[in-house]
Amino acid sequence: RNGILHEIIPPNARRLFWQDGETLQATLIDTREVRVPDDVMNAVLQRGGNEAVKGREAILTVHVQAWHAGVLKIDGVTQPLLPPGLSGWWKVNHLLDADVIDTRLQLMEVSGQEILTKDKVNLRINLGANWRYSDMLQAFSQLTKPMDHLYRELQFALREAVGTRTFDELLENKQIVDEVVSEQVITRMAAFGIEVASLGV
């Protein structure tokens, strides 16, 4: 209307407008091209507050910050990584899922794990692991929730390292838990595109 985007009308919908000279213009967009055209995206972003474009909920907006990457799935298919920036995607006739992932080294803590040693001594153990994605697309194509999987692998390896040794064995070599957990988790997670840089109990 007067050169300003007024409304996004979804499929199978009908609108009636009074003709008023050349102030009204309707444009048809094929949403099989899932990415929203830049001019439409800019028009939606420029109008906010009470004057927001009607029907803007048909667009999924993905904002990827610096040092991050976007993982976008369209109809269940993982797309190439989204670089930092802002992009829009049609939700019309498509199932969309987007995650914005930090590409830097991150800390994961496994706290308050109560584990019995081989000779039935109850230990309360905390573990911290520094990790990053070595191949983000590989991780998200194989795992629904990569961070949850890493957390469980750390738990399993910790319980195996402690539960198969006596309390005296652990006291004699306090580094053995770090070494055993590191060896198991690094090998297992490398296959899923996740690098465990270091960890400590």
Secondary structure per residue as TSV (DSSP state, phi and psi in degrees):
chain	resnum	aa	ss	phi	psi
A	1	R	-	360.0	117.7
A	2	N	T	55.2	36.5
A	3	G	T	80.3	3.7
A	4	I	S	-114.5	131.4
A	5	L	-	-61.0	125.8
A	6	H	-	-108.1	-43.0
A	7	E	B	-155.6	145.0
A	8	I	-	-105.5	117.0
A	9	I	-	-100.4	123.1
A	10	P	-	-73.6	168.8
A	11	P	T	-60.9	154.9
A	12	N	T	59.3	26.7
A	13	A	-	-117.6	157.6
A	14	R	-	-132.5	136.0
A	15	R	-	-131.3	143.1
A	16	L	-	-117.9	130.1
A	17	F	-	-128.3	142.1
A	18	W	-	-69.3	129.5
A	19	Q	-	-69.2	135.2
A	20	D	-	-141.5	75.1
A	21	G	T	65.3	-130.9
A	22	E	T	-111.2	25.1
A	23	T	S	-79.8	-18.0
A	24	L	-	-107.8	140.2
A	25	Q	-	-144.9	132.9
A	26	A	-	-113.4	132.1
A	27	T	-	-121.7	130.1
A	28	L	-	-92.7	133.9
A	29	I	-	-123.2	131.2
A	30	D	-	-84.2	110.7
A	31	T	T	-81.3	4.1
A	32	R	T	-67.0	-23.9
A	33	E	S	-85.6	99.0
A	34	V	-	-67.4	-30.8
A	35	R	B	-72.5	133.6
A	36	V	-	-74.2	131.9
A	37	P	-	-55.5	146.5
A	38	D	H	-59.8	-38.9
A	39	D	H	-66.0	-36.5
A	40	V	H	-68.7	-42.9
A	41	M	H	-62.5	-43.9
A	42	N	H	-63.8	-39.3
A	43	A	H	-65.4	-38.4
A	44	V	H	-66.3	-43.1
A	45	L	H	-69.1	-31.4
A	46	Q	H	-73.0	-21.8
A	47	R	S	-108.7	110.4
A	48	G	-	-126.7	-172.7
A	49	G	G	65.5	-138.9
A	50	N	G	-72.4	-16.1
A	51	E	G	-104.3	25.4
A	52	A	-	-62.2	150.6
A	53	V	-	-64.5	129.5
A	54	K	B	-67.5	141.0
A	55	G	T	81.4	10.6
A	56	R	G	-67.5	-13.5
A	57	E	G	-68.4	-8.3
A	58	A	G	-75.0	-6.3
A	59	I	E	-112.5	131.3
A	60	L	E	-92.6	118.3
A	61	T	E	-98.1	127.3
A	62	V	E	-116.8	118.5
A	63	H	E	-110.2	110.9
A	64	V	E	-102.4	118.9
A	65	Q	-	-82.0	170.5
A	66	A	T	-61.1	146.6
A	67	W	T	66.0	19.4
A	68	H	E	-127.3	168.8
A	69	A	E	-139.7	151.9
A	70	G	E	-104.1	130.9
A	71	V	E	-105.4	113.0
A	72	L	E	-114.0	130.5
A	73	K	E	-114.8	127.2
A	74	I	E	-114.4	117.0
A	75	D	T	52.1	39.7
A	76	G	T	84.1	-1.9
A	77	V	E	-103.2	124.1
A	78	T	E	-72.0	131.5
A	79	Q	-	-97.3	167.8
A	80	P	S	-55.3	149.0
A	81	L	-	-58.2	140.4
A	82	L	B	-86.1	128.9
A	83	P	-	-76.2	169.4
A	84	P	S	-55.0	139.8
A	85	G	E	140.2	-173.1
A	86	L	E	-116.2	133.5
A	87	S	E	-142.4	157.4
A	88	G	E	-126.6	145.7
A	89	W	E	-137.9	136.2
A	90	W	E	-71.1	126.1
A	91	K	-	-86.1	-7.5
A	92	V	T	-68.3	120.5
A	93	N	T	62.6	18.7
A	94	H	-	-136.0	147.7
A	95	L	-	-101.2	113.9
A	96	L	E	-114.2	144.5
A	97	D	E	-145.2	127.6
A	98	A	E	-133.2	138.7
A	99	D	E	-129.1	138.7
A	100	V	E	-105.9	120.1
A	101	I	E	-116.7	135.9
A	102	D	E	-75.7	127.7
A	103	T	-	-91.6	-3.5
A	104	R	S	-84.6	171.3
A	105	L	-	-64.5	132.3
A	106	Q	E	-125.7	158.1
A	107	L	E	-107.1	131.3
A	108	M	E	-119.6	129.8
A	109	E	E	-111.3	132.3
A	110	V	E	-112.2	100.5
A	111	S	E	-106.4	150.4
A	112	G	E	63.0	37.4
A	113	Q	E	-82.9	115.3
A	114	E	E	-94.1	115.5
A	115	I	E	-130.2	137.9
A	116	L	E	-88.5	132.3
A	117	T	-	-74.4	176.2
A	118	K	T	-59.9	-32.9
A	119	D	T	-98.4	25.6
A	120	K	-	69.6	30.1
A	121	V	-	-92.0	128.7
A	122	N	E	-85.7	119.8
A	123	L	E	-114.8	143.6
A	124	R	E	-108.8	117.4
A	125	I	E	-125.2	138.5
A	126	N	E	-114.6	143.2
A	127	L	E	-135.0	138.4
A	128	G	E	-123.0	136.3
A	129	A	E	-131.4	132.6
A	130	N	E	-95.7	127.9
A	131	W	E	-147.1	163.1
A	132	R	E	-154.3	164.4
A	133	Y	E	-81.0	125.1
A	134	S	S	-90.6	-27.6
A	135	D	-	-148.3	94.6
A	136	M	H	-65.3	-41.4
A	137	L	H	-64.7	-37.3
A	138	Q	H	-64.1	-41.4
A	139	A	H	-62.9	-46.6
A	140	F	H	-80.5	-17.5
A	141	S	H	-80.0	-22.8
A	142	Q	H	-104.7	-25.3
A	143	L	-	-123.4	136.4
A	144	T	S	-69.0	-45.1
A	145	K	S	-133.2	91.4
A	146	P	H	-56.4	-39.4
A	147	M	H	-66.7	-39.3
A	148	D	H	-64.3	-38.5
A	149	H	H	-65.8	-42.3
A	150	L	H	-62.1	-42.3
A	151	Y	H	-60.1	-44.9
A	152	R	H	-66.0	-40.0
A	153	E	H	-63.1	-38.7
A	154	L	H	-63.9	-42.9
A	155	Q	H	-60.3	-49.7
A	156	F	H	-61.2	-45.1
A	157	A	H	-66.3	-37.3
A	158	L	H	-65.7	-44.3
A	159	R	H	-65.7	-36.9
A	160	E	H	-68.6	-40.3
A	161	A	H	-67.4	-38.7
A	162	V	H	-85.2	-41.9
A	163	G	H	-69.4	-16.5
A	164	T	T	-101.5	10.2
A	165	R	S	-131.7	151.5
A	166	T	-	-79.9	165.5
A	167	F	H	-62.4	-40.1
A	168	D	H	-64.4	-38.4
A	169	E	H	-62.6	-38.9
A	170	L	H	-70.0	-35.7
A	171	L	H	-69.2	-37.2
A	172	E	H	-67.2	-35.0
A	173	N	-	-136.3	88.7
A	174	K	T	-70.8	-16.7
A	175	Q	T	-84.2	-9.6
A	176	I	H	-64.9	-33.8
A	177	V	H	-65.8	-45.3
A	178	D	H	-57.1	-45.3
A	179	E	H	-65.8	-44.8
A	180	V	H	-67.0	-46.1
A	181	V	H	-63.5	-43.9
A	182	S	H	-58.7	-48.0
A	183	E	H	-60.2	-44.4
A	184	Q	H	-71.4	-47.3
A	185	V	H	-71.5	-41.2
A	186	I	H	-60.1	-43.9
A	187	T	H	-66.6	-45.0
A	188	R	H	-67.5	-41.7
A	189	M	H	-79.7	-22.5
A	190	A	H	-60.5	-33.5
A	191	A	T	-68.6	-16.6
A	192	F	T	-106.2	13.5
A	193	G	T	76.3	25.5
A	194	I	E	-122.8	127.5
A	195	E	E	-102.7	123.1
A	196	V	E	-97.0	108.0
A	197	A	E	-76.1	-40.2
A	198	S	E	-164.6	158.1
A	199	L	E	-154.4	158.7
A	200	G	E	-152.6	145.8
A	201	V	-	-100.4	360.0
